Amino acid sequence: MNPASGRWDAPITPTVVTLMRRARPAETFGQRLLRLRQARGYSQRELGERVDVSQRMMTYYEREAEHPPAYLLPRLAEALGVTVDELMGVRPVKEQAAAPRNTRLWRKLRDIEKLPPGDRKAVLKFVDALLVRQRVAGGAR
């Protein structure tokens, strides 16, 4: 403090000005949620079911809401396979493999993972048989 003027005479540095001005995020929460949901192959309804929220609320979070309810963040993050920090844009999302071409197939595979072990084994045997049949048919041409 300057005793003569009775004021603080500290210069305002560019870092202080930068901190005072909040930069707008390049991607809003809703845009990020939409991108992550689509990359994981979920419809709004499917993701909503996984986190116990209606499809209408998922639409709202993607289009309107700047900040979703705090209780929902861990559920969304877990369902999307990201951290809460990544979901909120605090940290960049560690990109996964490209989005599947057939999202319906991937959704069914996720459902198969929930089956009891015996049923999963039966599904795998059936898929293996189809693949062997396909290879044999392809080699006979």
MARDO-852629 format. One record per atom (N, C-alpha, C, CB): residue in three letters; atom name; y, z, x. Coordinates in pm, 1 decimal, decimal comma. Atoms other than C-alpha are relative to their C-alpha. Glycine has a CB too. Layout:
ALA; CA; Y; Z; X
...
END
This chain:
MET; N; -116,7; 0,0; 85,1
MET; CA; 0,0; 0,0; 0,0
MET; C; 122,6; 0,0; 89,4
MET; CB; 0,0; 121,6; -96,6
ASN; N; -124,6; 8,2; -74,2
ASN; CA; 346,1; -83,5; 122,5
ASN; C; 90,7; 112,5; -49,1
ASN; CB; 67,9; -140,2; -17,3
PRO; N; -81,3; -113,6; 44,2
PRO; CA; 550,9; 239,2; 118,5
PRO; C; 137,9; -40,8; -50,3
PRO; CB; 15,6; 98,3; 112,7
ALA; N; -134,5; 42,1; 40,5
ALA; CA; 880,5; 50,2; 81,8
ALA; C; 1,1; -55,9; -141,3
ALA; CB; 54,2; -104,2; 96,8
SER; N; -0,5; 63,6; 132,2
SER; CA; 778,4; -149,9; -225,4
SER; C; -83,6; 74,4; -102,5
SER; CB; -49,8; -141,2; 11,1
GLY; N; 87,2; -71,9; 92,0
GLY; CA; 515,5; 82,6; -370,8
GLY; C; -108,1; -87,5; -59,8
GLY; CB; 80,9; 60,6; -109,6
ARG; N; 101,8; 91,9; 50,3
ARG; CA; 280,0; -214,2; -420,6
ARG; C; -102,5; -28,9; 108,3
ARG; CB; 64,0; -130,8; -49,5
TRP; N; 100,7; 45,9; -94,6
TRP; CA; -37,0; -338,6; -263,6
TRP; C; 41,9; -137,1; 48,0
TRP; CB; -142,7; -3,2; -63,8
ASP; N; -40,9; 128,7; -55,1
ASP; CA; 49,0; -622,8; -32,1
ASP; C; -118,2; -77,1; 58,4
ASP; CB; 106,2; 20,4; 106,8
ALA; N; 117,2; 72,0; -50,5
ALA; CA; -306,0; -740,2; 32,9
ALA; C; 5,0; -143,8; -48,6
ALA; CB; -132,1; 68,6; -45,4
PRO; N; -3,2; 140,9; 41,7
PRO; CA; -317,9; -1118,6; 34,2
PRO; C; -120,0; -33,6; -86,7
PRO; CB; 3,7; -92,6; 122,4
ILE; N; 110,1; 47,8; 82,7
ILE; CA; -527,7; -1290,4; -225,6
ILE; C; -66,6; -112,5; 76,3
ILE; CB; 48,9; -47,4; -141,8
THR; N; 73,9; 98,8; -78,3
THR; CA; -789,4; -1478,3; -32,0
THR; C; -75,0; -93,3; -93,4
THR; CB; -97,6; 68,7; 98,0
PRO; N; 74,9; 93,7; 86,1
PRO; CA; -981,8; -1779,4; -157,6
PRO; C; -125,5; 62,1; -61,1
PRO; CB; -39,2; -123,0; 79,6
THR; N; 121,0; -61,2; 56,6
THR; CA; -1293,7; -1564,5; -204,0
THR; C; 33,2; 87,4; -119,4
THR; CB; -72,8; 82,5; 106,0
VAL; N; -41,2; -82,8; 113,2
VAL; CA; -1106,7; -1325,0; -430,4
VAL; C; 31,3; -88,7; -119,8
VAL; CB; 122,9; 86,9; 36,9
VAL; N; -33,0; 91,7; 108,6
VAL; CA; -973,0; -1615,4; -634,0
VAL; C; -128,4; -58,6; -58,8
VAL; CB; 93,9; -112,9; 49,8
THR; N; 127,1; 54,5; 47,5
THR; CA; -1322,3; -1761,3; -653,7
THR; C; -73,2; 100,2; -87,3
THR; CB; -88,1; -40,8; 117,8
LEU; N; 66,0; -102,8; 80,2
LEU; CA; -1460,8; -1432,2; -780,0
LEU; C; 71,3; 20,9; -132,8
LEU; CB; -6,3; 131,4; 77,1
MET; N; -76,1; -20,6; 122,8
MET; CA; -1183,2; -1407,4; -1034,4
MET; C; -27,3; -112,4; -99,8
MET; CB; 150,4; 8,6; 30,8
ARG; N; 29,5; 114,5; 85,8
ARG; CA; -1260,5; -1753,9; -1171,0
ARG; C; -149,9; -14,8; -11,2
ARG; CB; 64,1; -130,0; 54,8
ARG; N; 143,7; 16,4; 21,4
ARG; CA; -1606,0; -1774,7; -1320,3
ARG; C; -29,4; -148,8; -16,9
ARG; CB; -48,7; 81,5; -124,7
ALA; N; 37,7; 140,4; 12,4
ALA; CA; -1751,9; -2117,6; -1262,0
ALA; C; -97,2; -13,6; -116,8
ALA; CB; -63,4; -53,8; 132,7
ARG; N; 92,4; 25,4; 111,0
ARG; CA; -1926,0; -2262,8; -1563,2
ARG; C; -132,6; -45,2; 57,1
ARG; CB; 56,8; -106,5; -98,6
PRO; N; 129,5; 40,6; -52,7
PRO; CA; -2297,8; -2297,9; -1506,6
PRO; C; -23,7; -148,7; -24,9
PRO; CB; -112,3; 83,4; -63,2
ALA; N; 31,1; 142,1; 14,2
ALA; CA; -2424,9; -2651,3; -1454,5
ALA; C; -91,3; -22,4; -120,4
ALA; CB; -66,2; -54,3; 128,5
GLU; N; 96,3; 11,1; 109,2
GLU; CA; -2690,4; -2584,5; -1716,8
GLU; C; 9,1; 127,3; -83,5
GLU; CB; -146,1; -22,4; 54,1
THR; N; -6,3; -116,7; 86,7
THR; CA; -2659,8; -2355,2; -2017,2
THR; C; -139,5; 58,6; -17,4
THR; CB; 61,3; -36,6; -136,7
PHE; N; 130,2; -61,0; 26,7
PHE; CA; -2936,0; -2116,4; -2116,5
PHE; C; -82,8; -89,3; -91,2
PHE; CB; 17,1; 139,2; -63,0
GLY; N; 72,2; 84,1; 95,5
GLY; CA; -3030,2; -2340,1; -2408,2
GLY; C; -53,9; -126,8; 64,7
GLY; CB; 90,3; -36,5; -116,2
GLN; N; 45,8; 120,8; -69,4
GLN; CA; -3049,0; -2650,6; -2190,4
GLN; C; -117,8; 32,0; 91,9
GLN; CB; 115,2; -62,8; 81,1
ARG; N; 107,2; -40,8; -90,5
ARG; CA; -3264,9; -2464,4; -1939,5
ARG; C; -127,8; 30,2; -78,7
ARG; CB; 42,9; 123,4; 82,3
LEU; N; 115,0; -32,4; 84,5
LEU; CA; -3492,9; -2331,1; -2215,2
LEU; C; -66,5; -127,8; -50,8
LEU; CB; 43,1; 88,9; -118,8
LEU; N; 51,8; 128,3; 48,3
LEU; CA; -3531,7; -2681,4; -2359,4
LEU; C; -75,3; -72,7; 111,6
LEU; CB; 115,1; -88,3; -53,4
ARG; N; 61,4; 69,0; -113,1
ARG; CA; -3609,5; -2830,2; -2016,8
ARG; C; -133,8; 64,4; 37,4
ARG; CB; 95,0; 0,8; 121,0
LEU; N; 122,7; -70,9; -36,4
LEU; CA; -3867,6; -2562,1; -1934,3
LEU; C; -107,7; -15,0; -107,3
LEU; CB; 29,8; 147,9; 23,4
ARG; N; 96,4; 12,7; 110,2
ARG; CA; -4030,1; -2580,3; -2277,6
ARG; C; -65,1; -138,1; 2,6
ARG; CB; 69,4; 24,3; -136,6
GLN; N; 54,0; 135,9; -1,3
GLN; CA; -4068,5; -2957,3; -2259,3
GLN; C; -86,6; -24,8; 123,4
GLN; CB; 113,7; -101,9; -5,1
ALA; N; 78,2; 17,7; -123,4
ALA; CA; -4191,8; -2946,1; -1898,6
ALA; C; -136,7; 65,7; -10,8
ALA; CB; 75,7; 57,5; 120,0
ARG; N; 127,7; -69,5; 17,0
ARG; CA; -4464,8; -2704,2; -2006,4
ARG; C; -81,6; -57,5; -114,5
ARG; CB; 23,6; 147,8; -23,6
GLY; N; 74,3; 66,9; 105,9
GLY; CA; -4564,5; -2925,7; -2298,6
GLY; C; -5,7; 74,4; -131,6
GLY; CB; -136,3; -24,8; 45,4
TYR; N; -2,7; -74,7; 125,9
TYR; CA; -4474,3; -2686,7; -2579,8
TYR; C; 94,8; -64,7; -99,6
TYR; CB; 41,0; 145,5; 24,7
SER; N; -96,5; 30,1; 106,0
SER; CA; -4318,8; -2775,5; -2912,4
SER; C; 77,2; 129,7; -25,2
SER; CB; -71,4; -53,8; -133,0
GLN; N; -75,1; -122,1; 33,2
GLN; CA; -4057,5; -2532,8; -3044,1
GLN; C; -88,4; 95,4; -79,5
GLN; CB; 128,6; -34,2; -80,6
ARG; N; 87,4; -83,8; 82,2
ARG; CA; -4310,7; -2408,1; -3297,0
ARG; C; -102,8; 72,6; 85,9
ARG; CB; -70,7; -84,8; -106,4
GLU; N; 103,5; -60,6; -83,9
GLU; CA; -4577,8; -2346,8; -3033,3
GLU; C; 57,0; 110,1; 89,5
GLU; CB; -67,2; -107,0; 85,8
LEU; N; -60,5; -103,1; -84,7
LEU; CA; -4346,3; -2161,2; -2797,3
LEU; C; 43,0; 118,4; -85,1
LEU; CB; 120,7; -56,7; 78,4
GLY; N; -39,2; -107,6; 91,2
GLY; CA; -4209,4; -1964,6; -3091,5
GLY; C; -117,5; 88,6; -37,6
GLY; CB; 62,3; -57,7; -125,5
GLU; N; 119,9; -77,8; 33,3
GLU; CA; -4560,9; -1858,9; -3188,9
GLU; C; -42,6; 88,2; 116,4
GLU; CB; -115,0; -93,0; -39,5
ARG; N; 40,7; -78,4; -117,7
ARG; CA; -4630,9; -1744,0; -2833,2
ARG; C; 89,6; 121,1; 22,3
ARG; CB; 1,4; -87,6; 124,4
VAL; N; -93,3; -111,5; -22,0
VAL; CA; -4321,6; -1521,4; -2830,6
VAL; C; 37,3; 70,7; -129,6
VAL; CB; 126,1; -50,0; 68,4
ASP; N; -19,9; -63,4; 130,1
ASP; CA; -4333,6; -1423,8; -3199,9
ASP; C; 141,1; -20,7; -55,9
ASP; CB; -28,6; 147,8; 10,8
VAL; N; -131,2; 39,6; 51,9
VAL; CA; -4018,6; -1611,2; -3303,9
VAL; C; -20,2; -127,7; -80,8
VAL; CB; 105,3; -21,3; 116,5
SER; N; 14,1; 120,1; 82,5
SER; CA; -3974,9; -1878,3; -3570,8
SER; C; 50,1; -123,8; 74,1
SER; CB; 76,2; 16,7; -132,2
GLN; N; -45,7; 126,7; -57,5
GLN; CA; -3924,1; -2244,7; -3487,4
GLN; C; 151,1; -14,3; -18,5
GLN; CB; -74,1; -119,8; -65,2
ARG; N; -144,2; 7,0; 27,6
ARG; CA; -3579,5; -2218,2; -3643,1
ARG; C; 80,1; 79,5; 103,1
ARG; CB; 29,9; 52,5; -141,6
MET; N; -68,5; -80,4; -102,4
MET; CA; -3481,2; -1941,4; -3398,7
MET; C; -8,5; -68,1; 136,4
MET; CB; -61,0; 141,9; 7,6
MET; N; 11,3; 71,9; -127,1
MET; CA; -3614,2; -2146,5; -3105,5
MET; C; 104,8; -111,3; 5,8
MET; CB; -143,2; -58,9; 17,8
THR; N; -103,5; 104,1; 5,8
THR; CA; -3387,8; -2431,1; -3216,7
THR; C; 136,7; 61,5; 26,2
THR; CB; -1,4; -72,0; -137,4
TYR; N; -128,0; -68,5; -19,4
TYR; CA; -3096,3; -2187,7; -3231,9
TYR; C; 19,7; 36,5; 146,9
TYR; CB; 7,6; 126,5; -87,9
TYR; N; -13,1; -40,2; -140,2
TYR; CA; -3165,7; -2054,8; -2880,5
TYR; C; 25,1; -120,6; 89,6
TYR; CB; -125,6; 74,3; 46,2
GLU; N; -18,9; 119,6; -82,4
GLU; CA; -3181,3; -2409,2; -2742,1
GLU; C; 135,2; -66,1; -24,2
GLU; CB; -110,9; -99,7; -27,0
ARG; N; -122,8; 73,7; 32,8
ARG; CA; -2870,5; -2538,4; -2919,4
ARG; C; 126,6; 84,2; -3,7
ARG; CB; -16,4; -65,8; -131,2
GLU; N; -119,1; -78,1; 28,9
GLU; CA; -2635,3; -2251,4; -2995,9
GLU; C; 19,4; 124,3; 86,2
GLU; CB; -3,0; 40,1; -140,3
ALA; N; -11,9; -132,2; -62,0
ALA; CA; -2709,9; -1923,4; -2823,4
ALA; C; 28,7; -11,5; 149,2
ALA; CB; -127,9; 81,4; -22,5
GLU; N; -26,7; -7,4; -143,7
GLU; CA; -2554,5; -1853,1; -2485,5
GLU; C; -91,9; 101,7; 65,3
GLU; CB; 147,2; 36,2; 26,5
HIS; N; 85,6; -105,6; -53,4
HIS; CA; -2764,7; -1541,5; -2441,8
HIS; C; -98,4; 41,7; -109,0
HIS; CB; 84,7; 122,5; 49,5
PRO; N; 99,0; -43,1; 98,7
PRO; CA; -3091,2; -1467,2; -2622,8
PRO; C; -10,6; 152,2; 1,1
PRO; CB; -138,2; -64,4; 28,6
PRO; N; 18,8; -145,2; -0,4
PRO; CA; -3186,6; -1112,2; -2719,4
PRO; C; -77,7; 43,4; 124,9
PRO; CB; -74,4; 45,5; -128,3
ALA; N; 61,0; -48,3; -124,7
ALA; CA; -3285,8; -909,0; -2413,0
ALA; C; -150,2; 23,7; -15,6
ALA; CB; 68,2; 129,3; 45,4
TYR; N; 142,0; -28,7; 18,4
TYR; CA; -3621,7; -809,3; -2563,6
TYR; C; -85,1; -126,4; 10,9
TYR; CB; -22,8; 66,4; -135,0
LEU; N; 72,8; 125,5; 2,5
LEU; CA; -3718,8; -1177,1; -2580,1
LEU; C; -16,0; -62,3; 138,7
LEU; CB; 69,7; -96,7; -91,1
LEU; N; 1,3; 63,6; -131,8
LEU; CA; -3651,6; -1265,9; -2216,4
LEU; C; -133,8; 11,9; 72,5
LEU; CB; 107,7; 59,7; 85,4
PRO; N; 129,1; -7,2; -69,6
PRO; CA; -3975,5; -1128,2; -2065,1
PRO; C; -108,1; -82,6; -68,9
PRO; CB; -45,5; 144,3; 10,0
ARG; N; 99,8; 78,3; 74,4
ARG; CA; -4181,7; -1293,5; -2340,5
ARG; C; 14,9; -149,2; 29,7
ARG; CB; 13,4; 25,5; -151,8
LEU; N; -24,7; 141,4; -27,5
LEU; CA; -4016,4; -1631,9; -2288,9
LEU; C; -37,8; -34,7; 143,4
LEU; CB; 147,0; -34,8; -25,7
ALA; N; 28,8; 26,0; -141,3
ALA; CA; -4042,5; -1607,4; -1911,8
ALA; C; -150,3; -8,5; 23,9
ALA; CB; 61,5; 109,4; 88,6
GLU; N; 145,0; 0,5; -18,6
GLU; CA; -4412,8; -1523,6; -1926,3
GLU; C; -62,7; -124,9; -61,4
GLU; CB; -62,3; 125,9; -61,5
ALA; N; 56,5; 117,3; 67,7
ALA; CA; -4489,2; -1800,9; -2176,3
ALA; C; 30,1; -128,9; 76,8
ALA; CB; 55,0; -10,3; -143,1
LEU; N; -41,1; 120,8; -71,8
LEU; CA; -4302,1; -2056,0; -1962,9
LEU; C; -41,9; 1,2; 146,9
LEU; CB; 149,8; -16,6; -9,5
GLY; N; 45,8; -7,7; -137,6
GLY; CA; -4445,6; -1934,9; -1633,7
GLY; C; 110,9; 7,2; 102,6
GLY; CB; -84,8; -115,8; 29,6
VAL; N; -112,8; -18,4; -91,0
VAL; CA; -4112,4; -1842,2; -1476,4
VAL; C; 39,4; 147,5; 0,8
VAL; CB; 120,9; -89,5; -41,5
THR; N; -52,8; -136,0; 0,4
THR; CA; -3931,4; -1521,9; -1385,4
THR; C; 118,3; 6,1; -95,8
THR; CB; 41,9; 44,7; 143,5
VAL; N; -118,0; -16,0; 86,2
VAL; CA; -3655,1; -1380,0; -1604,8
VAL; C; 123,5; -52,8; 72,5
VAL; CB; 20,0; 149,5; -40,4
ASP; N; -113,0; 51,8; -77,6
ASP; CA; -3408,6; -1460,2; -1324,2
ASP; C; 5,3; -152,9; -4,8
ASP; CB; -9,1; 47,7; 145,8
GLU; N; 3,6; 146,1; 7,1
GLU; CA; -3522,5; -1822,7; -1327,1
GLU; C; 37,0; -47,2; -140,9
GLU; CB; -140,0; -53,1; 39,6
LEU; N; -30,4; 35,6; 138,5
LEU; CA; -3503,6; -1836,1; -1706,2
LEU; C; 149,4; 11,6; -28,4
LEU; CB; -78,7; 89,1; -96,4
MET; N; -142,8; -22,8; 23,5
MET; CA; -3148,6; -1699,9; -1702,1
MET; C; 90,5; -81,3; 93,0
MET; CB; 31,0; 146,6; 16,0
GLY; N; -80,9; 81,8; -89,8
GLY; CA; -3035,9; -1931,2; -1422,6
GLY; C; 56,5; 75,3; 118,7
GLY; CB; 111,4; -60,8; -75,7
VAL; N; -46,0; -77,9; -114,5
VAL; CA; -2978,4; -1653,7; -1169,0
VAL; C; -58,3; -59,1; 127,7
VAL; CB; -39,7; 149,4; -14,8
ARG; N; 68,4; 64,3; -112,7
ARG; CA; -3229,2; -1820,7; -937,4
ARG; C; -50,5; -136,4; -46,5
ARG; CB; -118,5; 89,0; 53,9
PRO; N; 52,9; 130,8; 40,1
PRO; CA; -3342,3; -2182,4; -931,9
PRO; C; -147,4; 9,6; -36,1
PRO; CB; 19,9; -102,9; 112,2
VAL; N; 139,1; 1,5; 44,3
VAL; CA; -3668,9; -2256,0; -1106,1
VAL; C; -83,5; -70,0; 106,0
VAL; CB; -14,9; -70,6; -138,5
LYS; N; 93,3; 63,6; -92,6
LYS; CA; -3954,0; -2325,9; -867,8
LYS; C; -72,8; -106,3; -80,3
LYS; CB; -100,7; 104,3; 65,1
GLU; N; 54,4; 110,8; 79,2
GLU; CA; -4053,6; -2665,4; -995,3
GLU; C; -151,4; -7,0; 11,9
GLU; CB; 61,8; -132,7; 44,3
GLN; N; 144,0; 18,0; 5,3
GLN; CA; -4410,3; -2715,8; -1099,6
GLN; C; -28,4; -149,4; 3,4
GLN; CB; -61,6; 66,7; -127,4
ALA; N; 39,0; 140,7; 3,5
ALA; CA; -4602,0; -3040,4; -1111,4
ALA; C; 70,0; -68,7; -117,1
ALA; CB; -154,6; -14,7; -11,6
ALA; N; -64,5; 78,2; 105,9
ALA; CA; -4462,9; -3317,0; -1328,8
ALA; C; -61,6; 32,3; -135,6
ALA; CB; -11,8; -150,9; 29,0
ALA; N; 47,0; -27,7; 136,1
ALA; CA; -4493,5; -3277,4; -1702,2
ALA; C; -121,1; -87,4; -31,5
ALA; CB; 113,1; -24,5; -103,7
PRO; N; 118,1; 79,1; 33,8
PRO; CA; -4829,4; -3388,1; -1839,0
PRO; C; 37,2; -117,1; -90,5
PRO; CB; -105,8; 88,2; -68,1
ARG; N; -26,8; 116,4; 84,3
ARG; CA; -4838,9; -3731,5; -1998,4
ARG; C; -47,1; 23,1; -142,2
ARG; CB; -67,1; -124,1; 57,4
ASN; N; 54,9; -25,3; 133,1
ASN; CA; -5049,9; -3609,3; -2288,7
ASN; C; 12,3; 149,3; -29,0
ASN; CB; -149,3; -47,5; -10,3
THR; N; -23,9; -142,6; 23,0
THR; CA; -4901,7; -3278,5; -2399,0
THR; C; -96,6; 58,6; -102,5
THR; CB; 143,1; 22,0; -46,1
ARG; N; 96,2; -50,4; 99,2
ARG; CA; -5140,6; -3250,9; -2693,6
ARG; C; -128,2; 44,3; 69,2
ARG; CB; -31,2; -108,2; -106,7
LEU; N; 119,6; -35,0; -75,0
LEU; CA; -5435,5; -3250,7; -2453,9
LEU; C; 19,7; 131,2; 76,2
LEU; CB; -36,8; -112,7; 96,9
TRP; N; -26,7; -122,9; -75,3
TRP; CA; -5273,1; -2981,1; -2238,7
TRP; C; 6,1; 120,9; -92,0
TRP; CB; 130,8; -12,6; 78,1
ARG; N; -5,0; -112,0; 95,6
ARG; CA; -5205,2; -2765,8; -2543,8
ARG; C; -140,8; 40,2; -41,1
ARG; CB; 83,3; -37,9; -125,2
LYS; N; 138,8; -30,0; 37,7
LYS; CA; -5569,4; -2794,8; -2646,1
LYS; C; -71,8; 71,8; 114,2
LYS; CB; -75,8; -130,0; -37,6
LEU; N; 62,2; -67,2; -114,2
LEU; CA; -5679,0; -2697,7; -2294,9
LEU; C; 44,7; 145,2; 9,9
LEU; CB; 33,2; -73,7; 129,6
ARG; N; -48,5; -139,7; 0,3
ARG; CA; -5459,0; -2388,6; -2313,7
ARG; C; -71,2; 79,8; -108,8
ARG; CB; 154,5; 5,3; -21,8
ASP; N; 72,5; -68,8; 107,2
ASP; CA; -5626,4; -2302,9; -2644,3
ASP; C; -145,2; 26,6; 40,2
ASP; CB; 4,6; -83,0; -129,5
ILE; N; 138,6; -17,0; -44,7
ILE; CA; -5970,5; -2354,0; -2490,0
ILE; C; -11,1; 118,1; 95,2
ILE; CB; -51,5; -128,2; 68,2
GLU; N; 1,4; -114,1; -92,2
GLU; CA; -5881,0; -2099,3; -2220,8
GLU; C; -10,0; 133,0; -74,1
GLU; CB; 125,4; -1,1; 87,0
LYS; N; 2,8; -123,6; 79,3
LYS; CA; -5853,7; -1840,2; -2499,5
LYS; C; -136,6; 25,6; -64,4
LYS; CB; 106,8; -5,7; -108,2
LEU; N; 132,2; -14,6; 61,6
LEU; CA; -6210,3; -1899,7; -2620,5
LEU; C; -85,8; 99,2; 78,3
LEU; CB; -70,9; -136,4; -8,1
PRO; N; 94,2; -86,3; -71,9
PRO; CA; -6494,4; -1659,1; -2536,0
PRO; C; -70,1; -81,0; 110,7
PRO; CB; -105,2; 61,4; -98,7
PRO; N; 61,1; 70,2; -114,5
PRO; CA; -6673,2; -1743,4; -2207,2
PRO; C; -112,2; -97,6; -37,9
PRO; CB; -54,7; 101,3; 96,7
GLY; N; 109,4; 88,8; 40,3
GLY; CA; -6980,2; -1892,4; -2379,9
GLY; C; 51,4; -129,0; -61,4
GLY; CB; -91,4; 70,6; -98,5
ASP; N; -57,3; 119,2; 62,8
ASP; CA; -6767,3; -2130,3; -2587,5
ASP; C; 70,1; -88,2; 103,5
ASP; CB; 98,8; 40,3; -110,9
ARG; N; -65,2; 77,0; -107,0
ARG; CA; -6562,3; -2232,7; -2282,7
ARG; C; -104,2; -78,1; 79,6
ARG; CB; 80,4; 93,8; 94,1
LYS; N; 106,6; 64,4; -75,8
LYS; CA; -6885,3; -2311,4; -2098,2
LYS; C; -54,1; -120,7; -76,8
LYS; CB; -113,4; 100,3; 29,9
ALA; N; 49,8; 110,6; 83,4
ALA; CA; -7006,3; -2528,8; -2389,9
ALA; C; 98,9; -116,8; 1,9
ALA; CB; -23,7; 47,9; -146,1
VAL; N; -102,1; 105,3; -4,0
VAL; CA; -6675,9; -2721,2; -2391,8
VAL; C; -6,0; -72,1; 134,6
VAL; CB; 142,1; 59,5; -23,9
LEU; N; 6,6; 61,6; -132,5
LEU; CA; -6700,2; -2779,4; -2015,9
LEU; C; -123,1; -89,0; 14,7
LEU; CB; -0,8; 107,7; 108,1
LYS; N; 121,0; 83,0; -5,5
LYS; CA; -7058,0; -2908,5; -2048,2
LYS; C; 22,3; -131,5; -75,8
LYS; CB; -121,5; 76,6; -59,4
PHE; N; -25,9; 119,5; 80,1
PHE; CA; -6945,6; -3150,0; -2320,1
PHE; C; 94,0; -94,8; 75,0
PHE; CB; 60,3; 38,4; -137,2
VAL; N; -95,7; 82,4; -74,8
VAL; CA; -6649,7; -3273,5; -2111,6
VAL; C; -69,7; -63,8; 120,3
VAL; CB; 122,1; 85,1; 46,6
ASP; N; 74,2; 54,4; -113,7
ASP; CA; -6874,6; -3314,0; -1805,6
ASP; C; -89,4; -116,0; -44,3
ASP; CB; -84,7; 110,2; 66,7
ALA; N; 87,6; 106,2; 50,8
ALA; CA; -7119,7; -3520,4; -2014,2
ALA; C; 80,6; -125,7; -32,0
ALA; CB; -76,0; 47,8; -125,6
LEU; N; -84,8; 116,0; 30,1
LEU; CA; -6838,1; -3747,1; -2137,4
LEU; C; 44,5; -70,5; 128,3
LEU; CB; 123,2; 43,5; -81,6
LEU; N; -45,4; 59,3; -126,0
LEU; CA; -6711,4; -3799,2; -1782,7
LEU; C; -113,3; -74,2; 70,9
LEU; CB; 57,2; 108,4; 92,1
VAL; N; 115,3; 68,3; -61,5
VAL; CA; -7059,0; -3882,9; -1651,2
VAL; C; -27,3; -130,5; -74,5
VAL; CB; -127,1; 91,5; -1,6
ARG; N; 23,4; 120,3; 81,6
ARG; CA; -7109,1; -4129,8; -1939,6
ARG; C; 103,9; -108,4; 32,4
ARG; CB; 4,9; 35,3; -151,4
GLN; N; -108,0; 93,3; -31,6
GLN; CA; -6771,4; -4288,9; -1857,4
GLN; C; -22,3; -65,0; 137,5
GLN; CB; 136,2; 72,9; -3,2
ARG; N; 25,7; 52,2; -135,0
ARG; CA; -6862,2; -4325,4; -1487,6
ARG; C; -115,4; -100,0; -1,3
ARG; CB; -31,4; 115,5; 97,5
VAL; N; 116,7; 88,4; 8,9
VAL; CA; -7199,5; -4479,5; -1571,8
VAL; C; 38,6; -131,3; -67,3
VAL; CB; -115,0; 68,5; -77,9
ALA; N; -42,8; 119,8; 72,1
ALA; CA; -7043,6; -4721,5; -1819,6
ALA; C; 91,9; -84,8; 87,5
ALA; CB; 71,4; 38,2; -131,2
GLY; N; -91,3; 72,7; -87,9
GLY; CA; -6775,9; -4813,2; -1565,9
GLY; C; -72,4; -67,4; 114,0
GLY; CB; 104,9; 92,9; 54,8
GLY; N; 76,8; 57,3; -110,3
GLY; CA; -7034,7; -4876,7; -1291,1
GLY; C; -90,4; -112,8; -45,0
GLY; CB; -82,3; 106,5; 66,7
ALA; N; 91,4; 102,2; 51,4
ALA; CA; -7249,7; -5098,3; -1515,8
ALA; C; 70,9; -133,7; -19,7
ALA; CB; -62,0; 45,9; -132,0
ARG; N; -77,1; 123,9; 27,8
ARG; CA; -6972,2; -5356,1; -1560,7
ARG; C; -9,1; -97,8; 111,1
ARG; CB; 144,7; 30,8; -25,3
END
